[in-house]
Each structure stands twice: as C-alpha cells, then as structure tokens.
Amino acid sequence: MTVRPVRRADLDHVIAIDATVTGLEKRAYWQRVYRRYGVAAVGEQRWFLVAMADRKVVGFLIGEVRDWEFGSPPCGWVFAINVDPSARQGGIGTRLLESLSTALRETGVRKLRTLLHHDNTLILSFFRSQGMMAAPLIPLEMDVAAAAVADGAAEAAR
Ligand SMILES: CC(C)(COP(=O)(O)OP(=O)(O)OC[C@H]1O[C@@H](n2cnc3c(N)ncnc32)[C@H](O)[C@@H]1OP(=O)(O)O)[C@@H](O)C(=O)NCCC(=O)NCCS
C-alpha cells in the first residue's frame, strides 16, 4: 500500500468511499475540495492524500496548516479521513495519518488537531489509538437562521 497526493482520476473512488459513510454523493463538494486541496495545494501546506492498494483508492485524508486562529500558533488540522469499509483495520488509516504527521513535522508544525462528533466512537477509538488527547479548546455553535428570524420579528414589531 502506498500513500500519494490525490489525482483527478481518483475522485470517483473518493466520492464512493465518502458515500459509504454519509449516504450522499456530494460530487460538487468534492470537485471544490479537489480544486482547493488537490491541484492548488502544492507547496501551500494543504494535503489531500489517497492510500492506494492494487491500483485502487482504499482511503483518503485531507488536512492543512491553520495559522494563528484565535491566537493559536500554526497547527495541523485533519478534517476528513475515510477508509473503504472493505479495507479497514489493516493499518491504512494509521498510514494516512502518519503521512500527514510527517509532512507537518517537515514544515515545523508541532501540533495536530481534529474535531469529531462525540457519538462517533469508531473515529474516536482510531484517533485515540494514534495518540490524540482531549484538547484545551471548546467548539461553540449557534443557529444563525433562528437569530435572523428573531431579528426580523423584532424589526417588524418596531
Ligand atoms: C476510523 C478509520 C479511518 C480507521 O481506519 P483503519 O484503516 O481501519 O484504521 P487502522 O487499521 O489504522 O487502525 C488503527 C487503530 O484504530 C483503532 N480502530 C480501528 N478500527 C476500529 C474499530 N472498528 N473499533 C475500535 N477501534 C478501532 C484501533 O485501535 C486500531 O489499532 P489496532 O489495529 O492495533 O487495534 C476507518 O474506520 C473509517 O474510515 N471510519 C469511518 C470514518 C468516518 O466516519 N469518517 C467521517 C468523518 S471525517
């Protein structure tokens, strides 16, 4: 098995593997990701890597360096990792993450972060096995659609 940067011809396989998890064929989304993290990413600290076995894409990972977000020194982020269900538990996910970690080390980045849903015990077990620990950060979110509706209602009442 080898790990290399994605090529346009890999996209159909990437889309198919993603669809096994999400149930959605997000072709337009993946074309955009390819443009940003594939072709345009050379030398830009963005990585869209695929794992190949017998000339077939069996997994992929996407990550990047993010600089000084909310005061954090440049750090690596992995925001997508997926291994073909028929090829799991054979070390492919580990190889993909190692490839990103190596690339990050070579650019001088010392920290790798990710975000996951607390219900996703599979991805949590995987990241935990790779040495990832809880970080001193908290994710926050709000419903901007609801806020806009409330603003509109307040405006109408004035
Ligand atoms: C998580 C995932 C990437 C792991 O890939 P993989 O190639 O199977 O992982 P590896 O074989 O390298 O496993 C490394 C370690 O992860 C853990 N792990 C992997 N699969 C596991 C499972 N089914 N249950 C519990 N732990 C597991 C184990 O600790 C394993 O080490 P071990 O083999 O010594 O037990 C893969 O299962 C996957 O793609 N899952 C879906 C991911 C997903 O939901 N993506 C969407 C969000 S981006």
The ligand as an SDF file (V2000), in Angstrom:
LIG
                    3D

 48 50  0  0  0  0  0  0  0  0999 V2000
  -11.5150    5.4190   11.5310 C   0  0  0  0  0  0  0  0  0  0  0  0
  -10.8970    4.7820   10.2790 C   0  0  0  0  0  0  0  0  0  0  0  0
  -10.2620    5.8940    9.4220 C   0  0  0  0  0  0  0  0  0  0  0  0
   -9.7910    3.8250   10.7480 C   0  0  0  0  0  0  0  0  0  0  0  0
   -9.1240    3.3310    9.5940 O   0  0  0  0  0  0  0  0  0  0  0  0
   -8.4240    1.8880    9.6220 P   0  0  0  0  0  0  0  0  0  0  0  0
   -7.5780    1.7750    8.4120 O   0  0  0  0  0  0  0  0  0  0  0  0
   -9.4390    0.8560    9.8610 O   0  0  0  0  0  0  0  0  0  0  0  0
   -7.5050    2.0640   10.9410 O   0  0  0  0  0  0  0  0  0  0  0  0
   -6.2380    1.2180   11.3810 P   0  0  0  0  0  0  0  0  0  0  0  0
   -6.3250   -0.1660   10.8150 O   0  0  0  0  0  0  0  0  0  0  0  0
   -5.0240    2.0130   11.0700 O   0  0  0  0  0  0  0  0  0  0  0  0
   -6.4830    1.1160   12.9490 O   0  0  0  0  0  0  0  0  0  0  0  0
   -5.6980    1.8100   13.8910 C   0  0  0  0  0  0  0  0  0  0  0  0
   -6.3420    1.6940   15.2490 C   0  0  0  0  0  0  0  0  0  0  0  0
   -7.6140    2.3460   15.2650 O   0  0  0  0  0  0  0  0  0  0  0  0
   -8.4850    1.6530   16.1840 C   0  0  0  0  0  0  0  0  0  0  0  0
   -9.5980    1.0980   15.4510 N   0  0  0  0  0  0  0  0  0  0  0  0
   -9.7170    0.9200   14.1160 C   0  0  0  0  0  0  0  0  0  0  0  0
  -10.9180    0.3590   13.8150 N   0  0  0  0  0  0  0  0  0  0  0  0
  -11.5550    0.1540   14.9850 C   0  0  0  0  0  0  0  0  0  0  0  0
  -12.8260   -0.3900   15.3210 C   0  0  0  0  0  0  0  0  0  0  0  0
  -13.6770   -0.8730   14.3840 N   0  0  0  0  0  0  0  0  0  0  0  0
  -13.1660   -0.4430   16.6340 N   0  0  0  0  0  0  0  0  0  0  0  0
  -12.3410    0.0390   17.5920 C   0  0  0  0  0  0  0  0  0  0  0  0
  -11.1000    0.5710   17.3210 N   0  0  0  0  0  0  0  0  0  0  0  0
  -10.7250    0.6400   16.0330 C   0  0  0  0  0  0  0  0  0  0  0  0
   -7.6650    0.5190   16.7880 C   0  0  0  0  0  0  0  0  0  0  0  0
   -7.0530    0.9850   17.9890 O   0  0  0  0  0  0  0  0  0  0  0  0
   -6.6000    0.2930   15.7250 C   0  0  0  0  0  0  0  0  0  0  0  0
   -5.4180   -0.2640   16.2540 O   0  0  0  0  0  0  0  0  0  0  0  0
   -5.2520   -1.8820   16.2950 P   0  0  0  0  0  0  0  0  0  0  0  0
   -5.3660   -2.3360   14.8670 O   0  0  0  0  0  0  0  0  0  0  0  0
   -3.8930   -2.0610   16.8570 O   0  0  0  0  0  0  0  0  0  0  0  0
   -6.3790   -2.3860   17.1340 O   0  0  0  0  0  0  0  0  0  0  0  0
  -11.9520    3.9720    9.4650 C   0  0  0  0  0  0  0  0  0  0  0  0
  -12.6020    3.0720   10.3160 O   0  0  0  0  0  0  0  0  0  0  0  0
  -13.0080    4.8630    8.8190 C   0  0  0  0  0  0  0  0  0  0  0  0
  -12.7960    5.3760    7.7330 O   0  0  0  0  0  0  0  0  0  0  0  0
  -14.1210    5.0330    9.5190 N   0  0  0  0  0  0  0  0  0  0  0  0
  -15.1470    5.9700    9.0500 C   0  0  0  0  0  0  0  0  0  0  0  0
  -14.5910    7.3390    9.2980 C   0  0  0  0  0  0  0  0  0  0  0  0
  -15.6000    8.4020    9.3030 C   0  0  0  0  0  0  0  0  0  0  0  0
  -16.6320    8.3300    9.9500 O   0  0  0  0  0  0  0  0  0  0  0  0
  -15.2560    9.4390    8.5700 N   0  0  0  0  0  0  0  0  0  0  0  0
  -16.1140   10.5820    8.5120 C   0  0  0  0  0  0  0  0  0  0  0  0
  -15.5870   11.6980    9.3740 C   0  0  0  0  0  0  0  0  0  0  0  0
  -14.1920   12.5110    8.6250 S   0  0  0  0  0  0  0  0  0  0  0  0
  1  2  1  0
  2  3  1  0
  2  4  1  0
  2 36  1  0
  4  5  1  0
  5  6  1  0
  6  7  2  0
  6  8  1  0
  6  9  1  0
  9 10  1  0
 10 11  2  0
 10 12  1  0
 10 13  1  0
 13 14  1  0
 14 15  1  0
 15 16  1  0
 15 30  1  0
 16 17  1  0
 17 18  1  0
 17 28  1  0
 18 19  1  0
 18 27  1  0
 19 20  2  0
 20 21  1  0
 21 22  1  0
 21 27  2  0
 22 23  1  0
 22 24  2  0
 24 25  1  0
 25 26  2  0
 26 27  1  0
 28 29  1  0
 28 30  1  0
 30 31  1  0
 31 32  1  0
 32 33  2  0
 32 34  1  0
 32 35  1  0
 36 37  1  0
 36 38  1  0
 38 39  2  0
 38 40  1  0
 40 41  1  0
 41 42  1  0
 42 43  1  0
 43 44  2  0
 43 45  1  0
 45 46  1  0
 46 47  1  0
 47 48  1  0
M  END
$$$$
